[in-house]
Amino acid sequence: MGSRRLGAPVPEIPMKPAATAILVRLLVVLIAWAPWQVQAGMIGTDRAAASADRAALAALVARADVSSALVSLGAQPADVQSRIAAMSDEEVRSLQGRLESVPAGGTSSSTKTLIVIIIIAAIIWWAAGRPGMNQ
């Protein structure tokens, strides 16, 4: 391989007029076709939030404990996933809102009342056993 000096003229490659015409036509077609390739648009925040809620519901159904509970109730997790996908955005938001309002530990007011009664009974029992309280 020979080395070229900087600034030396580049040898021209002869091109046939037919090849040039085909290349130019191809480039014109590709440039005209390019704007139709990508279509992007803005989406609203409500649509993005519904998409996030839908993903959260799908993740919830995919959990092992929820899946087993669904099977014990007679519903297949795959059927539930397809129904979540078919729900409208408003239905998804509503269901996700109801799920978020449920207490995480499953405690109810009756459980809290029972705990308060046990604490009060323990205080009375402790106070009754102290010296000087039984006069």
Buried (B, 14 or more C-beta within 10 A) or exposed (E): EEEEEEEEEEEEEEEEEEEEEEEEEEEEEEEEEEEEEEEEEEEEEEEEBBEEBBEBBBEBBEEEEBBEEBEEEEBEBEEBBEEBEEBEBEBBBEBBEEEEEEEEEEEEEEEEEEEEEEEEEEEEEEEEEEEEEEE
